[in-house]
Amino acid sequence: MQVYSKNIIQFIREIKETIKFFLAKELFLEVGTNRFFNKDKSFSYPIKVVIFNNKPMLGYFNSEFYELGFHETLMRSSKEQLKNIIRHELAHYVTFINHGPSVQAHGSEFKTICKNSGWDSDVYSATTCIDDAVASLSHESSTVLRRVQKLMALSSSQNENESEQAMIKSQQLLVKYHLETIDAQTDEEKVFLKRILRQKRENAKMRSIALILETFFVNIVYSKSSEATYLEIVGSALNIEIAEYVADFLDFELDKLWDLAREKHKTLKGLIAKNSFYLGIAKGFCDKIEFLKKEYQRDGVVGNGLMIIEKKLIEAKEMVYPHLRKSKSSGSYSHEASMLGQQMGKSLSIRPGVGSASKNSGASLTYSK
């Protein structure tokens, strides 16, 4: 999971400047503002740096995103250790550029790049593993997570009043928790990012899931790599945990809903109807949540809290994506499929098996006829 804050963003800037220096002075490559060129200057590559805190390593190079990652603990390390980790990951980057992904991680090609750059064994054997790198939710966050899970289970009750009250209480609980977290914060506020739902390309089901996830107090951005498209979830660690398992569950179950709808409505055929149905489900569910929000916005404290959290979400998105461009999706449309999806979406209840990444983790999704 990537992590951001004002101090971390400054740390990223410092790492980027160090990277550009090493590329120009030690690897002898031409460097621009945010990119660098290979030896014959036929291609340019991005200088992209992220900070993470959930992997048992100090650094990595991700060839799918042309991304250099460095562990948050390096903010407190010696300058020499940080420089050697940066050189080590740059060697992986240049090895990939020169030889592709099929060579051994620390094979002869990697060693040759280190040697030609004047980098000794301190760089080649730079420590890349640490014992306590896996971040986890705090005890308090885990308690809230379990309570939200129980409320989600109640939200699928056949009793309409009980179902709505459970949904209201689950969101009230999240609002209350985040307000208390903001009030009690002594260190700088951190924002987290996690990539989920790998697909070949963006599609209607992915857009439907993204719209539903945003009702759980997270930002969703589409991220395209050299190989696939992902959803990037941005928000607090707790809300990302909830949204990730909701996404896994919906990815597995929305197809079942489509199959069931086609069995009952024989006129539903083709990709246009399927896409309209998925987006209709999202609209129906989101409309229901907006209606239910009015119920707890009557409480002035909770209503104000909701506005504070939504403002924080905007600030978080701007911190992580300072140059984000908006994109519009368009396509053909089936009114019948969309209306049927909206009907199902308004009665959709989500019971993810929070705490297990399995798509068959005992979760269930219910809807009324």
N, C-alpha and C positions, 0 to 999 in steps of 0.2 A: 504494500500500500504506500503510495506516495504521500508526502506530508509537506505542507506549506505554512508559512507565517512570514511576517515582515523580516525577521532575522534570517530565516531560511532563504528567502528570495535574495537578500543581500549576499548570503553565502554562495548561492548559485551564480550570481554575477561574478564573484571573486574566482570561482572555479573556472568559469568560462574564460576569463582573462588569462588565467594560468594555462588553460588548454590552448588558447591561441598563441601564447608565447612558445609552448613546447612544439606545436605544429610548425611554427615558422623557424624557430632557432635550433631545434634538435631533430625534427623530422624533415626539415627543409622543404616544406610545402607552402604554397601560396594560400594566404588566409584573407577572407573578407570580413564583413561585420558579423555575420552569423553563420557563415559557411566556409568551407575550405575545399581546395582542389586536389585531385590525384596528381601523380607526377607529370603526366603529359598534358595536364590541364583540360582533359576531354570531358570530365564530369566534376560536379561540385556536390558536397555532402553537408548536411546540417550539423551545427554544433548545438546539440540538445542535451541539457543536463536536468536530471530530476534527483530529488532526495527521497529516500525510502526509510522505513523502520521496521519492516516485517520479514526480512530475509536474513538468514544466518551467514552473511557475507558483508564485506566492506565496500565492494564495488561490483559492477557488472556492465557488460555491453550487450544491448538488445538490438540485434541486426534487423528485426522486423520493423522497429520504429527508428532505427539509427539513433539510439538513445544511450547515453552514458548515465548510469545511476550510482549514487554514492550514499553510504549509510549516514544517518543523522548523527551518529556518535563521532564522526570525523570532524564535526564542528568543534569538538573538544580535544582533538588529537594534536600531535606535534605537526608543525608545518612540513617537516621532512617526510613524515609518514603519509600525510595527505598528498604531497607531490608525487611520491612513489606509487601510491594507489592510482592517481590520475594517469601517470605514465603507463602503468600496467594496463589499464583499461583502454588507453589510446592505442597501445600495441595491438590489442584485440581488434579494435576498430580498423586499423590500417591493414592488419592481416586479412580481415574480411574483405576489404576493398580490393586488395591485391590478389587474393586466392579464393574468395568465395567461402561458403559455409561448410564445405566438406572436409577441411583440414582439421587436424587435432588441435584442441584448445591451446595447449602449450607445446606444440610440436616444433619441428625445425624452422618452419616459416615464422612463427612467433619469436623464436629465439634469434633468428637472423635480424628481424626488425629491431629488437632490443639492442643487439650488438652493433648494428650500423648506426644507431642513434646514440651510442655511447652510454647505454644504460646497463649497469652491472647487475649482479645477483640480487641486490636490494630491491630492484624493480621487478626482475623476473620472478623472484620468489616472494614478492610482497604479500603480506598476510591478507587473505581474502575471506577467511572464515572467523566468525565469532560465536560464542556459545549462547548469548542471551539476546539475540537479535529479533526474535519473533514477538511482535507487539500483540497485546491482547487487551480486551476490554477491562476496565476497572471493575472492582466488585460491585460498586454502585450502579454502573452502566449495565452489568450483567443482570442485576436484580430488576432493573427497569425493563430489560429485554425480555425476561421471563414473564413479567406482568403484562407486557404488550402482547406476548404470544398467547397468554390465557384469554385476553380480551378479544383477540382475533378469532379464537376458537368459539367464543360466545357470539361473535358477529355472524356466525352461520346458523344461528338458532332459527327454528321455524316460527318462533314468536317474533313478529315484525318489530314490536316495541323493544323487546330485549335485544334483538339484533342491532337496531339503530343506536340504542343506549351504549352497547358495548363498543361500537365503532366510534361514537363520540368520546367515550372515556379513554379509549386507546390514544386518540389524538390529543386529548386534554393532558394525558399523562406525559406525552412527549413534549408538549409545550411547557408544562410545569418543570420537567427535568431540565430542559435547555435554559429556561430562565434562571433556575437555581445555579446551573453551571456557570452562566454568564456572571451572576452576582458574586459567586465564590471564587472567580478566576483571579489568581495572583500572578501567574506567568502569562506570557503573551498567548493569544488565542491561536490555535492550530486548526488548519483545514486539511482534510484527507481526500485522496482520490484513489479509486480502484477501477480497473478495466474489467468488464464482464461481457457475457453474451457474444462470444466470437461468432461472426457470420461472414460468409463470402462477400456479401454486399448488404447495404441498408435495404430493408423491406418493410411492408406494412405491419407485419407482426412485431418487428423490432420497434417501430414507431408507436404501436399500441402499448407495448410494455413500457416504453420510455414515459409515455403520458401518465400511465398508472403509477409508476415509481415516483413521479414528482409529487404525488399526494402524500408521500412519506417524508417530506421536508428534506429533499435532496435536489441538487441540480443534475441534469442529464445532458451530456454532450456526445455527439457522434464522433468517433475517432477512427480515421482510416490509416492503416499501415500499408506496407508494401504487399501484404498478403491477404488482409481481411479488414472488416469493419467491426468496431467494438462500441459498446456503450461505456462511457466514463461516468462513474457516479462521484459527485463531489458533495461533501458535507461533513457532519460529525462522524466519528468512528461508529457510534451506536446506530445512527440512521443508515449508514452504508451497510452495516451488518444486516439490518432488517430488509433493506431494499434488495440486496444481493440474493437473498433466499426467496423473496417474493418473485424476483425476475426468473430464477431457476425454475420455480414452480409454474409460473405463467408460460414460460417457453415450452414446457412439457404438456400443459393442459389446454392451451388455447386451440391447438390442433384437434383435440378431442371434442371441444365445443363445436368447432366447424363441422366435423364429421357428424355429430349429433344433429346439428341444424339442417344439414343436407338430407338426413334420413327423414326428418319431419317436413321439410319443404323441398320438394323435388325440383322446383324451378331454380334453385340456387346452383349455378354451375359456373365454372371458369374462374380465372385469376382475378378478374375485376370484382366479381361478387365476393370472393374470399377476402381480398384486401379491404373492401368496403365493410365487410362483417367485422374484421379485426378492429378497424378504426372505430366502428360503431360501438363495440364493447368498451373501448377506452373512453369514448365520449359519454356513454351511459354511466360508467363507474365514476368518472370525474364529476359529472353533473350531480350524482348522488352525494359525493363527498362535499361539494360546494354547498349543497342544500343543508347537509348535516352540520357544516361549520357554523351556519347561522344559529343553530341551537346553542352552541357553546360560546359564540361571540356575544351573546346576551350578557354573559358574565364579563364585566368590564376588565377584570384582571387578565382573564384568559384571552379576551379579544385583543387587548393591547399587547399581550405576550405574543400572539400570533403575528401581529404586525412587526414586532421586534425581530422575531425569528425570520420572517420573510425578507426583512431588510438585511439581516445577517447573511442570508443565502445569496442575495444579490452581491453583497460585498465579497463573499467567498468566491463567487464565480468570476468577478472582476480581478481578484487576486491571482487566481490560477490561470485565467485566460484573458490577459489584458488586451489582446488584439483579436478577440473572437469575432468572426463574421457570421451573420445570420444567413441561413439558407432556407429556401422554400421547397416543399415537395408537392408535386402535382401529378395527376393521373386521372384515368377514367373512373367512373363512379356508378355504383348500383344503389339506388334508393331503397329497394326492398331489403337487400342484405344489410345495409347500414342501419335501417330501422329495427330489424330483428336483432342485430348486434347491440344496439342501444338498449333494447328491452332487456336483454340478458345482462348487459353491463350494469344496469340500475339495480339488479337483484344479485349481483356478484358479490360473494364473500370469500375472502382469501384467508386460508389457514396454512401458512408455510411452516415446514418443520424447521424452525429457526434453530441453528446450532449444528446442522448437518447439511453438507453441500449436495447430498444425493438428491436427485430429482424424484426418487421414490422413497422419501423419508417420512412417510406417514402423513403427508400433507393432503388436504382435500379442498376442492373448490365446489361450491354449491350455487345454484341459482333457482329462482322460482319460474314456473311456467307463465 
